[in-house]
Amino acid sequence: MIDPSVAALQQRLGLAFAQPELLERALTHRSAGALHNERLEFLGDAVLQTAISALLYERFAGIVNGRAPLEPR
């Protein structure tokens, strides 16, 4: 049985997940129970860090190494 809050989230997003139990698991904090996604948290963090780093590198390609983007030149 799918949690009503997960069903409401799917409806609000306009999406229907093929396996809504995986959505529920992905959104569950480890303190809430045994079924959580903590094992993959580090991987998600690394992917996010890589994506943000690539974006910043492209956006500020002309910045001198070590100079913050908002520092006066």
C-alpha positions, 0 to 999 in steps of 0.5 A, a space after each residue: 500500500 502506497 503512503 497517501 503523501 507519496 500519492 499526493 506528491 505524484 499527483 502534484 508533480 503530474 507524474 506516475 512512478 512505475 514503482 512508487 515504493 522506491 520514491 517513498 524509500 528515496 524520501 525516507 530519512 534513516 531515522 524513520 525506519 529500516 528502509 532508507 537510501 543512506 547507502 546511496 547518499 554519498 553517490 548522490 552527493 558526489 554526482 551533484 558536486 560534479 554537476 555543480 563544479 562543471 557548471 561553475 567551471 564553464 560559467 567562470 572560465 575566464 576567472 583567474 585561478 584562486 579568485 572568487 567570481 564576485 571579487 573585483 578584478 
